[in-house]
Amino acid sequence: MNFSKVWPTAVLLPLVSCFLAFYPPPVAAAADKLVGIHSARVLSQAMPWIAQEAGLFKKYDLDFRLVYIASSPAVTAAMLGGDAEIALTGGEGVLRAYVQGAADFVFIGGVKNVLTHSILARPEIKKPEDFKGKKIGINRIGSNPHFFAVQALRQAGLDPAKDVQFIQSGGSPETLAALVSGALDAASLAPPADTQAIARGFHYAIYGPELRISYPATMFVTLRPALARRGEVVGRFMRAMAEAAVILHTDREYVYKVLGKYLRLTDRKILDSSYNGEIKSLEPRLDIKTDALQSVLEEIAKVDPRAKKVKAEELIDRRYLAEMDKSGFSDSLWKGKK
């Protein structure tokens, strides 16, 4: 039937408009927004970049925004201020905050449970005593580079508080730039910045990976109220990270492509050296090592006795790791992978 012959257009259009008002067309639900912070532009914190490029956030219906804030203490302050609900960062700032009363912090996944920083120096700095009186770049006080430098210098027989001058030089790119410019004598750097420093004539005065310093170097952190309020959303984020971890460990060419975009790093020799040196220290299934957290608590206890009463397990919530294992999700991701 031709309705235009039965109903004049002037009558038909208002009827259609009335129908649509009562029965609107279906609208796709908006993706869940989630804000995250990362504290370093390094390989071990590349999984959100990988997830973004691989379409994993879209797959898990997440509108994820990643914000860069250099150093763990600054990330901790931002989270306490309500600026984000999840972070990928070193654990020292979080642990110090917890000891001081910020009991809402909780670790839900791990990427790296040892420090792989090294101290890169000018050619004339050859032995530990050569560091005396020198300026060492460490990002920020309380950051991963700072913790590593303190531990490494102690193992070398130096007193970090007296023998060297720590310079808060910013993130890895800024620290590398300060080292190259001559503003620093040495710097605590992680891959790929350490390899970039080698390419510019500096050398490993202390090679960190050999020390195997236990430390929550790169961890997924959230707040307990966020888990209570948005636990399902955080769970989807962790599944996206689990998939990104598989890509990180099994598809180096894709990882290099991502690093080229986000770090503007395309030198194949630097990429190979950084990847080969770092990947074996990363957790394929996002495991959290209790002793890594405990080592920092013991260090904090030297200046804050409250840390002696804190046990690492208090700060760990393994619900997402356990669910992915129990459901077979993790095994399905790794099936057929090397």
Secondary structure, 3 states (H helix, E strand, C coil): CCHHHHCCHHHHHHHHHHHHHHCCCCCCCCCEEEEEEECCCCHHHCHHHHHHHCCHHHHCCEEEEEEECCCHHHHHHHHHCCCCCEEEECCHHHHHHHHCCCCCEEEEEEEEEECCCEEEECCCCCCHHHHCCCEEECCCCCCHHHHHHHHHHHHCCCCHHHHCEEECCCCHHHHHHHHHHCCCCEEEECCCHHHHHHHCCCEEEECHHHCCCEEEEEEEEEEHHHHHHHHHHHHHHHHHHHHHHHHHHHCHHHHHHHHHHHHCCCCHHHHHHHHHHHHHHECCCCCCCHHHHHHHHHHHHCCCHHHHHCCHHHHECCHHHHHHHHCCHHHHHHCCCC
